[in-house]
Amino acid sequence: MSKLNALERTFRSWSEQLASGNSLRIKNVRLAGIERLEISREVQGVTRYLRFTAVEDPPGAWEFEVLLGEFGNTDTSLDFDGRRGGDQQYVEDLALRWLFERCSWNDIGS
């Protein structure tokens, strides 16, 4: 099983546990010939998302690179994209904090 497939299974499990109306949107996307997994969640008109890319090289580097962002704010200066990376446990924790706890970018840390 690929790293992205394992991550997708985890997120689909979370999605099944959520009440309707606040569920995760999960999709596989191919950008620039590279497979990615994208999850997003909308709360009160603001959408937060994470896009995961499995990192294959070099050995010992992050397992995943993550692009995350937020859009749909009334004040568009609050919309942004950022990057993080880490192993599977780190990116799962990141998803929980970003999508469900609604932590700020600064609270998530590096």
DSSP file (Angstrom, degrees, kcal/mol; ACC not computed):
  #  RESIDUE AA STRUCTURE BP1 BP2  ACC     N-H-->O    O-->H-N    N-H-->O    O-->H-N    TCO  KAPPA ALPHA  PHI   PSI    X-CA   Y-CA   Z-CA
    1    1 A M              0   0    0      0, 0.0     2,-0.0     0, 0.0     5,-0.0   0.000 360.0 360.0 360.0 133.7    0.0    0.0    0.0
    2    2 A S     >  -     0   0    0      1,-0.1     4,-2.1     4,-0.0     5,-0.2  -0.280 360.0-111.7 -72.7 162.2    1.4    3.4   -0.9
    3    3 A K  H  > S+     0   0    0      1,-0.2     4,-2.1     2,-0.2     5,-0.2   0.895 119.0  51.2 -60.4 -41.2    1.9    6.1    1.7
    4    4 A L  H  > S+     0   0    0      1,-0.2     4,-2.6     2,-0.2    -1,-0.2   0.887 107.7  52.7 -65.9 -37.6   -0.9    8.2    0.2
    5    5 A N  H  > S+     0   0    0      2,-0.2     4,-2.2     1,-0.2    -1,-0.2   0.910 109.2  49.2 -63.6 -41.6   -3.3    5.3    0.3
    6    6 A A  H  X S+     0   0    0     -4,-2.1     4,-1.7     2,-0.2    -1,-0.2   0.914 112.8  47.5 -63.4 -42.5   -2.6    4.7    4.0
    7    7 A L  H  X S+     0   0    0     -4,-2.1     4,-2.2     1,-0.2    -2,-0.2   0.904 109.9  53.0 -65.1 -41.8   -3.1    8.4    4.7
    8    8 A E  H  X S+     0   0    0     -4,-2.6     4,-2.6     1,-0.2     5,-0.2   0.899 105.7  54.1 -61.3 -41.3   -6.4    8.4    2.7
    9    9 A R  H  X S+     0   0    0     -4,-2.2     4,-1.9     1,-0.2    -1,-0.2   0.911 108.0  50.4 -59.5 -42.6   -7.7    5.4    4.7
   10   10 A T  H  X S+     0   0    0     -4,-1.7     4,-1.9     1,-0.2    -2,-0.2   0.938 112.5  45.8 -60.4 -47.5   -7.1    7.3    7.9
   11   11 A F  H  X S+     0   0    0     -4,-2.2     4,-2.4     1,-0.2    -2,-0.2   0.860 109.9  53.4 -68.3 -35.4   -8.9   10.4    6.6
   12   12 A R  H  X S+     0   0    0     -4,-2.6     4,-1.8     2,-0.2    -1,-0.2   0.869 107.1  53.3 -66.3 -34.6  -11.8    8.4    5.2
   13   13 A S  H  X S+     0   0    0     -4,-1.9     4,-0.9    -5,-0.2    -2,-0.2   0.918 109.7  47.7 -63.2 -43.6  -12.2    6.8    8.7
   14   14 A W  H >X S+     0   0    0     -4,-1.9     3,-0.9     1,-0.2     4,-0.7   0.920 108.2  55.4 -61.2 -43.6  -12.3   10.3   10.2
   15   15 A S  H >< S+     0   0    0     -4,-2.4     3,-0.9     1,-0.3    -1,-0.2   0.869 103.7  54.1 -59.8 -38.9  -14.9   11.4    7.7
   16   16 A E  H 3< S+     0   0    0     -4,-1.8    -1,-0.3     1,-0.2    -2,-0.2   0.754 106.2  53.8 -67.2 -24.2  -17.2    8.6    8.6
   17   17 A Q  H << S+     0   0    0     -3,-0.9    -1,-0.2    -4,-0.9    -2,-0.2   0.596  91.7  93.7 -86.9 -12.0  -17.1    9.6   12.2
   18   18 A L  S << S-     0   0    0     -3,-0.9     2,-0.1    -4,-0.7     5,-0.1  -0.481  80.9-110.0 -84.0 151.4  -18.2   13.2   11.6
   19   19 A A    >   -     0   0    0     -2,-0.2     3,-1.5     1,-0.1    -1,-0.1  -0.451  48.0 -89.8 -71.0 151.3  -21.7   14.6   11.7
   20   20 A S  T 3  S+     0   0    0      1,-0.2    -1,-0.1     2,-0.1     0, 0.0  -0.266 111.5  38.8 -62.3 151.2  -23.2   15.5    8.4
   21   21 A G  T 3  S+     0   0    0     -3,-0.1    -1,-0.2    22,-0.0    21,-0.1   0.048 113.7  56.4  95.8 -25.3  -22.6   19.1    7.3
   22   22 A N  S <  S+     0   0    0     -3,-1.5    -2,-0.1    -7,-0.1    -3,-0.1   0.037  78.6 137.5-122.6  25.3  -19.1   19.2    8.6
   23   23 A S        -     0   0    0      1,-0.1    19,-0.4    -5,-0.1     2,-0.2  -0.232  55.9-104.8 -75.4 162.0  -17.6   16.3    6.7
   24   24 A L        -     0   0    0    -13,-0.2     2,-0.6    17,-0.1    17,-0.2  -0.577  20.9-140.3 -79.7 143.9  -14.3   16.1    5.0
   25   25 A R  E     -A   40   0A   0     15,-2.8    15,-2.0    -2,-0.2     2,-0.4  -0.947  25.4-173.3-101.3 126.5  -14.0   16.4    1.3
   26   26 A I  E     +A   39   0A   0     -2,-0.6     2,-0.3    13,-0.2    13,-0.2  -0.977  10.7 159.7-125.1 129.6  -11.3   13.9    0.1
   27   27 A K  E     -A   38   0A   0     11,-2.6    11,-3.1    -2,-0.4     2,-0.5  -0.999  35.4-128.6-149.5 152.2  -10.0   13.6   -3.4
   28   28 A N  E     -A   37   0A   0     -2,-0.3     2,-0.3     9,-0.2     9,-0.2  -0.847  32.6-175.8 -95.9 133.2   -7.1   12.3   -5.3
   29   29 A V  E     -A   36   0A   0      7,-2.6     7,-2.9    -2,-0.5     2,-0.5  -0.942  20.7-147.3-130.0 152.5   -5.5   14.8   -7.7
   30   30 A R  E     +A   35   0A   0     -2,-0.3     2,-0.4     5,-0.2     5,-0.2  -0.975  22.5 174.5-120.5 116.2   -2.8   14.6  -10.2
   31   31 A L  E >  S-A   34   0A   0      3,-2.2     3,-2.0    -2,-0.5    -2,-0.0  -0.986  70.8  -9.0-124.6 129.9   -0.8   17.8  -10.7
   32   32 A A  T 3  S-     0   0    0     -2,-0.4    -1,-0.1     1,-0.3     3,-0.1   0.843 129.6 -57.7  52.7  36.0    2.3   18.1  -12.9
   33   33 A G  T 3  S+     0   0    0      1,-0.2     2,-0.5    -3,-0.1    -1,-0.3   0.569 113.5 117.8  76.5   8.9    2.2   14.3  -13.2
   34   34 A I  E <   -A   31   0A   0     -3,-2.0    -3,-2.2    19,-0.0    -1,-0.2  -0.933  64.2-125.6-116.1 131.0    2.4   13.7   -9.5
   35   35 A E  E     +A   30   0A   0     -2,-0.5    19,-0.5    -5,-0.2     2,-0.3  -0.509  35.2 175.6 -72.0 137.0   -0.3   12.0   -7.4
   36   36 A R  E     -A   29   0A   0     -7,-2.9    -7,-2.6    -2,-0.2     2,-0.5  -0.958  26.1-136.7-139.3 157.5   -1.6   14.0   -4.4
   37   37 A L  E     -AB  28  52A   0     15,-2.1    15,-3.5    -2,-0.3     2,-0.4  -0.970  21.4-167.3-115.7 129.6   -4.2   13.6   -1.8
   38   38 A E  E     +AB  27  51A   0    -11,-3.1   -11,-2.6    -2,-0.5     2,-0.4  -0.965   7.8 179.4-121.8 133.0   -6.3   16.6   -0.9
   39   39 A I  E     +AB  26  50A   0     11,-2.6    11,-2.6    -2,-0.4     2,-0.3  -0.973   7.6 172.6-126.6 146.2   -8.7   17.0    2.0
   40   40 A S  E     -AB  25  49A   0    -15,-2.0   -15,-2.8    -2,-0.4     2,-0.3  -0.977  14.2-165.5-148.8 161.0  -10.7   20.0    2.9
   41   41 A R  E     - B   0  48A   0      7,-2.3     7,-2.4    -2,-0.3     2,-0.5  -0.976  11.3-147.4-150.5 133.6  -13.4   21.1    5.3
   42   42 A E  E     + B   0  47A   0    -19,-0.4     2,-0.4    -2,-0.3     5,-0.2  -0.889  16.8 176.5-105.7 132.0  -15.7   24.2    5.3
   43   43 A V  E >  S- B   0  46A   0      3,-2.5     3,-1.9    -2,-0.5   -21,-0.1  -0.982  72.6 -16.7-134.6 122.0  -16.9   25.8    8.5
   44   44 A Q  T 3  S-     0   0    0     -2,-0.4     3,-0.1     1,-0.3    -1,-0.1   0.865 128.2 -51.2  52.4  43.0  -19.0   29.0    8.5
   45   45 A G  T 3  S+     0   0    0      1,-0.2     2,-0.5    28,-0.1    -1,-0.3   0.363 115.5 110.9  82.5  -5.3  -18.1   29.7    4.8
   46   46 A V  E <   -B   43   0A   0     -3,-1.9    -3,-2.5    24,-0.0     2,-0.5  -0.902  53.9-153.9-106.2 127.3  -14.4   29.4    5.3
   47   47 A T  E     -BC  42  71A   0     24,-2.7    24,-2.4    -2,-0.5     2,-0.4  -0.861   8.6-170.6-103.5 130.0  -12.6   26.5    3.6
   48   48 A R  E     -BC  41  70A   0     -7,-2.4    -7,-2.3    -2,-0.5     2,-0.3  -0.928  13.5-179.3-112.6 143.6   -9.4   25.0    5.0
   49   49 A Y  E     -BC  40  69A   0     20,-2.2    20,-2.0    -2,-0.4     2,-0.3  -0.944  20.6-159.0-140.5 160.4   -7.5   22.5    2.9
   50   50 A L  E     -BC  39  68A   0    -11,-2.6   -11,-2.6    -2,-0.3     2,-0.5  -0.993   6.6-162.7-136.3 137.6   -4.4   20.3    3.0
   51   51 A R  E     -BC  38  67A   0     16,-2.9    16,-2.5    -2,-0.3     2,-0.4  -0.979  13.5-157.5-123.8 117.9   -2.8   18.7   -0.1
   52   52 A F  E     -BC  37  66A   0    -15,-3.5   -15,-2.1    -2,-0.5     2,-0.4  -0.771  10.8-174.0-101.6 136.4   -0.4   15.9    0.6
   53   53 A T  E     - C   0  65A   0     12,-2.4    12,-2.7    -2,-0.4     2,-0.3  -0.998  26.1-126.8-125.5 127.5    2.4   14.7   -1.7
   54   54 A A  E     - C   0  64A   0    -19,-0.5     2,-0.6    -2,-0.4    10,-0.3  -0.555  21.4-142.2 -71.8 135.3    4.4   11.6   -0.8
   55   55 A V        +     0   0    0      8,-2.8    -1,-0.0    -2,-0.3     6,-0.0  -0.890  24.8 172.7-102.4 122.2    8.2   12.3   -0.8
   56   56 A E        +     0   0    0     -2,-0.6    -1,-0.2     1,-0.2     5,-0.1   0.804  47.2  81.9 -97.7 -35.7   10.3    9.5   -2.2
   57   57 A D  S    S+     0   0    0      1,-0.1    -1,-0.2     2,-0.1     5,-0.1  -0.926  73.1  29.6-130.9 152.3   13.8   11.0   -2.4
   58   58 A P  S >  S-     0   0    0      0, 0.0     3,-1.7     0, 0.0    -1,-0.1   0.700  86.7-114.7 -80.1 162.0   16.1   11.6   -0.7
   59   59 A P  T 3  S+     0   0    0      0, 0.0     3,-0.1     0, 0.0    -2,-0.1  -0.272  99.7  26.5 -57.4 141.7   16.1    8.8    1.9
   60   60 A G  T 3  S+     0   0    0      1,-0.3     3,-0.1     2,-0.0    -3,-0.1   0.384  96.1 115.9  86.7  -4.5   15.5   10.0    5.4
   61   61 A A  S <  S-     0   0    0     -3,-1.7    -1,-0.3     1,-0.2    -6,-0.1  -0.166  80.0 -52.7 -82.8-174.9   13.6   13.2    4.3
   62   62 A W        -     0   0    0      1,-0.1    -1,-0.2    -3,-0.1    25,-0.2  -0.186  39.1-141.1 -53.8 148.7   10.0   13.9    5.1
   63   63 A E  S    S+     0   0    0     23,-0.5    -8,-2.8     1,-0.2     2,-0.4   0.808  86.6  22.2 -77.4 -32.3    7.5   11.2    4.2
   64   64 A F  E     -CD  54  86A   0     22,-2.1    22,-2.0   -10,-0.3     2,-0.4  -0.989  61.7-150.4-138.2 142.9    5.0   13.9    3.0
   65   65 A E  E     -CD  53  85A   0    -12,-2.7   -12,-2.4    -2,-0.4     2,-0.5  -0.933  25.5-158.1-104.1 138.8    5.1   17.5    1.9
   66   66 A V  E     -CD  52  84A   0     18,-3.1    18,-2.3    -2,-0.4     2,-0.5  -0.973  15.3-165.2-126.6 126.0    1.9   19.3    2.8
   67   67 A L  E     +CD  51  83A   0    -16,-2.5   -16,-2.9    -2,-0.5     2,-0.3  -0.937  23.0 177.3-100.4 127.4    0.5   22.4    1.2
   68   68 A L  E     +CD  50  82A   0     14,-2.5    14,-2.9    -2,-0.5     2,-0.3  -0.945   5.7 149.3-131.6 155.0   -2.2   23.9    3.4
   69   69 A G  E     -CD  49  81A   0    -20,-2.0   -20,-2.2    -2,-0.3     2,-0.3  -0.972  31.3-128.6-167.8-179.6   -4.3   27.0    3.2
   70   70 A E  E     +CD  48  80A   0     10,-2.0    10,-1.6    -2,-0.3     2,-0.3  -0.997  24.5 167.5-145.4 139.1   -7.5   28.8    3.9
   71   71 A F  E     +C   47   0A   0    -24,-2.4   -24,-2.7    -2,-0.3    -2,-0.0  -0.980  47.6  62.4-149.8 162.4   -9.9   30.8    1.6
   72   72 A G        +     0   0    0     -2,-0.3     4,-0.1     1,-0.3    -1,-0.1   0.490  62.0 151.1 100.3   6.1  -13.3   32.3    1.7
   73   73 A N        -     0   0    0      2,-0.1    -1,-0.3     1,-0.1     6,-0.1  -0.396  54.2-128.9 -68.6 147.0  -12.7   34.8    4.5
   74   74 A T  S    S+     0   0    0      1,-0.2     2,-0.9    -2,-0.1    -1,-0.1   0.905 109.5  53.4 -59.1 -41.7  -14.7   38.0    4.5
   75   75 A D  S >  S-     0   0    0      1,-0.1     3,-2.3     2,-0.0     4,-0.2  -0.846  81.1-160.9 -93.9 102.3  -11.3   39.7    4.8
   76   76 A T  G >  S+     0   0    0     -2,-0.9     3,-1.3     1,-0.3    -1,-0.1   0.652  82.3  76.5 -64.5 -14.0   -9.4   38.3    1.9
   77   77 A S  G 3  S+     0   0    0      1,-0.2    -1,-0.3    -3,-0.0    -3,-0.0   0.691  89.0  60.9 -67.5 -14.9   -6.1   39.3    3.5
   78   78 A L  G <  S+     0   0    0     -3,-2.3    -1,-0.2     2,-0.0     2,-0.2   0.610  82.6  98.3 -84.8 -13.2   -6.6   36.3    5.8
   79   79 A D    <   +     0   0    0     -3,-1.3     2,-0.3    -4,-0.2    -8,-0.2  -0.534  53.4 144.6 -73.2 140.3   -6.6   33.8    2.9
   80   80 A F  E     -D   70   0A   0    -10,-1.6   -10,-2.0    -2,-0.2     2,-0.3  -0.984  41.8-132.2-164.2 170.1   -3.2   32.1    2.4
   81   81 A D  E     +D   69   0A   0     -2,-0.3     2,-0.3   -12,-0.2   -12,-0.2  -0.968  27.3 172.0-128.1 147.4   -1.2   29.1    1.5
   82   82 A G  E     -D   68   0A   0    -14,-2.9   -14,-2.5    -2,-0.3     2,-0.4  -0.926  21.5-126.1-146.6 172.1    1.7   27.6    3.5
   83   83 A R  E     +D   67   0A   0     -2,-0.3     2,-0.3   -16,-0.2   -16,-0.2  -0.946  26.1 160.1-127.5 146.4    3.9   24.5    3.5
   84   84 A R  E     -D   66   0A   0    -18,-2.3   -18,-3.1    -2,-0.4     2,-0.3  -0.889  12.6-167.4-145.2 174.5    4.9   21.9    6.1
   85   85 A G  E     +D   65   0A   0     -2,-0.3     2,-0.3    25,-0.3   -20,-0.2  -0.975  21.4 116.0-164.0 157.3    6.3   18.4    5.9
   86   86 A G  E     -D   64   0A   0    -22,-2.0   -22,-2.1    -2,-0.3   -23,-0.5  -0.988  56.6 -45.8 168.9-168.5    6.9   15.4    8.1
   87   87 A D     >  -     0   0    0     -2,-0.3     4,-2.3   -24,-0.2     5,-0.2  -0.208  65.1 -89.7 -82.1 178.7    6.1   11.8    8.7
   88   88 A Q  H  > S+     0   0    0      1,-0.2     4,-2.2     2,-0.2     5,-0.2   0.898 126.0  50.7 -60.4 -43.3    2.7   10.3    8.7
   89   89 A Q  H  > S+     0   0    0      1,-0.2     4,-2.4     2,-0.2    -1,-0.2   0.913 110.4  50.7 -61.8 -41.5    2.0   10.9   12.4
   90   90 A Y  H  > S+     0   0    0      1,-0.2     4,-2.6     2,-0.2    -2,-0.2   0.934 111.5  46.1 -61.4 -46.7    3.0   14.5   12.0
   91   91 A V  H  X S+     0   0    0     -4,-2.3     4,-2.2     2,-0.2    -1,-0.2   0.827 111.2  52.5 -71.5 -29.0    0.7   15.2    9.0
   92   92 A E  H  X S+     0   0    0     -4,-2.2     4,-2.2    -5,-0.2    -1,-0.2   0.933 112.0  46.0 -66.3 -45.0   -2.2   13.4   10.7
   93   93 A D  H  X S+     0   0    0     -4,-2.4     4,-2.6     1,-0.2    -2,-0.2   0.904 111.3  53.1 -61.2 -41.4   -1.7   15.6   13.8
   94   94 A L  H  X S+     0   0    0     -4,-2.6     4,-2.9     1,-0.2     5,-0.3   0.917 108.1  50.1 -59.4 -44.9   -1.4   18.6   11.5
   95   95 A A  H  X>S+     0   0    0     -4,-2.2     4,-2.7     2,-0.2     5,-0.6   0.911 110.9  49.2 -62.4 -43.0   -4.7   17.7    9.8
   96   96 A L  I  X>S+     0   0    0     -4,-2.2     5,-2.2     1,-0.2     4,-1.6   0.943 116.0  42.2 -60.7 -47.7   -6.5   17.4   13.2
   97   97 A R  I  <5S+     0   0    0     -4,-2.6     6,-2.6     3,-0.2     5,-0.2   0.891 121.0  41.0 -68.3 -39.7   -5.2   20.7   14.4
   98   98 A W  I  <5S+     0   0    0     -4,-2.9    -2,-0.2    -5,-0.2    -3,-0.2   0.927 126.1  29.1 -76.2 -46.6   -5.8   22.6   11.1
   99   99 A L  I  <5S+     0   0    0     -4,-2.7    -3,-0.2    -5,-0.3    -2,-0.2   0.824 133.5  22.0 -88.5 -32.9   -9.2   21.2   10.1
  100  100 A F  I  <<S+     0   0    0     -4,-1.6    -3,-0.2    -5,-0.6    -4,-0.1   0.840 128.0  38.6-107.8 -43.9  -10.9   20.3   13.3
  101  101 A E  S   <S-     0   0    0     -5,-2.2    -4,-0.2     2,-0.0    -3,-0.2   0.661  94.1-140.6 -81.2 -15.0   -9.4   22.3   16.2
  102  102 A R        +     0   0    0     -6,-0.4    -4,-0.2    -5,-0.2    -3,-0.1   0.843  32.8 178.9  58.8  37.8   -9.1   25.3   13.8
  103  103 A C        -     0   0    0     -6,-2.6    -1,-0.1     1,-0.1     2,-0.1  -0.297  29.3-108.4 -64.2 153.3   -5.7   26.3   15.1
  104  104 A S     >  -     0   0    0      1,-0.1     4,-1.5     4,-0.0    -1,-0.1  -0.378  27.8-106.6 -78.2 164.1   -4.0   29.3   13.6
  105  105 A W  H  > S+     0   0    0      1,-0.2     4,-1.0     2,-0.2     3,-0.3   0.910 122.2  49.9 -54.8 -45.2   -0.9   28.9   11.3
  106  106 A N  H  4 S+     0   0    0      1,-0.2    -1,-0.2     2,-0.2     3,-0.2   0.841 107.1  54.3 -66.6 -34.0    1.3   30.3   14.1
  107  107 A D  H  4 S+     0   0    0      1,-0.2    -1,-0.2     2,-0.1    -2,-0.2   0.793 101.0  60.0 -70.5 -27.6   -0.2   27.9   16.7
  108  108 A I  H  < S-     0   0    0     -4,-1.5    -1,-0.2    -3,-0.3    -2,-0.2   0.870  91.1-166.4 -69.5 -35.3    0.6   24.9   14.5
  109  109 A G     <        0   0    0     -4,-1.0    -1,-0.1     1,-0.2    -2,-0.1  -0.140 360.0 360.0  74.2-175.9    4.3   25.6   14.5
  110  110 A S              0   0    0     -4,-0.1   -25,-0.3   -26,-0.1    -1,-0.2   0.438 360.0 360.0 -97.3 360.0    6.9   24.1   12.2
